[in-house]
């Protein structure tokens, strides 16, 4: 055996088929994906310039294989995701009442992701005291379905299939109605 061959690193990743197939399927459906696995929570991109053009499937999988990561991200070009930090059926119902039904839900370690086509703007629901972030645009991403972090935390689809289920548009009219009522009733605007 040559010295070069004996210094070859072993393959660290044994990526589950369900994850590999999901990444490949979403890539073929033209979703912009990122290799994740950095940071203490495993959600940091492994690619340096991930905000540029879409990353090829090989450039998504290779760094994941190198470090044994089973976590990838979905860039939110043309998408909007409601990222809830708690798991609550009542909260899901309230959000869908306000912004329209989400065709795709993914259970996250702390709550859930609800996927929409991007609206005109992303409301700040934290200002209303809700444990919710609204993420959108090419400089934002969420952890993708079927990912599993090193601590065993999983991202499991619970409603619809991303890339197959028709996403609805985020209904910004509901946000504007809620915001205008708050502004009209605020003490600053009182006579």
C-alpha positions, 0 to 999 in steps of 0.5 A, spaced: 500 500 500 502 506 498 503 512 503 498 516 500 493 511 500 494 509 507 493 517 509 487 517 506 481 519 511 476 514 512 469 516 510 466 519 517 458 520 514 453 514 514 448 519 512 441 515 512 438 514 505 431 518 507 436 524 508 440 523 502 434 522 498 430 528 501 436 533 499 437 530 492 429 531 491 429 538 493 435 539 489 432 537 483 426 541 485 430 547 484 431 549 492 437 552 494 440 548 499 446 549 504 451 544 508 450 545 515 453 542 521 458 547 524 457 551 531 455 548 537 448 546 535 450 544 528 445 549 524 451 553 522 453 553 514 459 549 512 460 553 506 463 560 506 460 564 501 453 561 502 449 567 500 451 567 493 449 563 487 446 556 489 450 551 491 451 544 487 448 538 490 455 535 490 458 542 494 452 541 499 453 533 500 461 533 500 462 537 507 456 534 510 460 527 509 467 530 511 464 532 518 459 526 519 453 532 519 446 530 517 443 537 517 442 541 511 439 548 510 434 551 505 435 558 503 429 562 503 429 565 496 422 566 494 419 562 501 417 565 507 417 560 513 414 561 520 419 559 525 415 557 532 419 556 538 414 552 542 409 546 539 402 549 540 396 547 536 393 553 538 398 557 536 398 554 529 391 555 528 392 562 530 397 563 525 393 560 520 387 564 521 391 570 520 396 568 515 392 563 511 393 555 511 400 553 510 401 546 506 407 544 509 409 543 516 415 541 519 416 539 527 422 542 529 426 540 536 422 546 539 416 547 535 415 547 528 416 551 521 410 553 517 412 554 509 409 559 505 411 563 498 414 569 500 409 575 501 411 582 501 414 583 507 416 579 514 412 581 520 415 582 527 411 577 531 416 577 537 413 585 538 406 582 539 409 577 544 409 571 540 415 566 540 415 566 533 420 568 527 418 570 520 424 568 515 424 570 508 429 571 503 436 569 500 440 571 506 435 567 511 435 559 511 432 554 516 434 547 517 431 542 512 426 536 513 429 529 515 435 533 518 438 530 525 443 534 529 448 530 533 444 531 539 439 527 536 434 532 535 430 531 528 426 535 523 420 531 521 415 533 516 408 533 519 403 536 514 405 536 506 411 535 502 416 540 501 417 541 493 410 537 492 405 540 496 403 547 493 405 552 497 400 558 499 402 565 499 403 568 506 397 573 507 400 580 508 393 583 508 392 580 515 398 583 518 397 590 515 390 590 518 393 588 525 398 593 525 394 599 523 389 597 528 395 597 533 397 604 530 390 607 530 389 605 538 396 607 540 397 613 545 401 617 540 396 617 535 390 619 541 388 626 540 
